[in-house]
Amino acid sequence: MKVLGNYEFPETEEESKDWKPFYTYRALHSQVLVVAKTRIEGKWAAYCAPVPGIDHQEEMKEVFRSGSKVFEDYAKAMFPRFAGIPYAK
């Protein structure tokens, strides 16, 4: 595994079998989530979308399916924990 920032990313096909992305979110409002996720290629991205505001843990899954990608500068400001990892274009 290679380490970027505070996260490990697979370097081989064997390592990728057990690798799981890290997810986190920020609620801009009870009905607006920004969700960030590490990607297997050693990058990360954040997406934003409106949600019902009932269960953010469940709702963040839909944000990845239908959300809009957040501009890199905004994403880095909201998720400093990903410092040292390239933002996916």
N, C-alpha and C positions, 0 to 999 in steps of 0.2 A: 504494500500500500504506500502511496505517496501522501504526504501531509501538506495541505495548503491551508493557511490560517490555522484554525483549530479543528479541522476536519480531515478525515482520511478518505482517499479516493482510490479505487482499484487501478492497478497497472496491468493486470493480466486477466484473461478470461476466467481463470479459476477464482481469483479474488472477487470478480464481479458477481459471481453466483450468490454470495452471501451479503453483498453490499446493499445497504438500505439508505435512501436519501434522508436528509434531515429537513423537517418542515417546521416552520414557525409562522406566526401571524401577528399583525397589529390591527386593532380595530380603530378605524378613523372615526367611527360612529357605531352605534349598536347595529346598524344595518349596512355598514360598508367595511369590508375587510381588505387588507393587503396581505398577501400570503407569499412567503419566500421559501424556496426549496433548492437544495444542492442537487447537482446533476452529475451523472456518472462520469462525464468527460472532464470533471474537475472544474466546473463553473457553477454559477447559481443564477437564479432569476426570480423576480417578484411580479405578481399579478394582482390586479385590483378589480373588485366587482361588488355590486349590491347583493345583500343576503337578507333572508327573513329576520335574522337577529334572534333566533331561538337557541341554537346550539352552535357556537363558532367552531368547535372541534369538528363537527360533521360538515358544516357549511363551507369550510375551507377547501374541501375536496372539489366542490363545484366551481370555486374561484379559479382553479387550474384549468378546468374544462372550458369555462366561458368568459373568464376575466380578460382584461386588457393588460398587456405588459407595461410595467411601470418604467419610466425613464430612469436610466442608470443613476444619475445624480440624486434623484429622489429616493430610489431604493437604497443606495448606500447610506443616506441620512437616516432612514427608518430602521435599517438593519446593520448596525456597525459590527455585529458579531461575525459578519462574513468578510471582514477586512483580510486582505491577503489572498482572496479567491477572485479570479476574473469574473466579471459579469457577462452572462451570455448575451450575445447580440441578436 
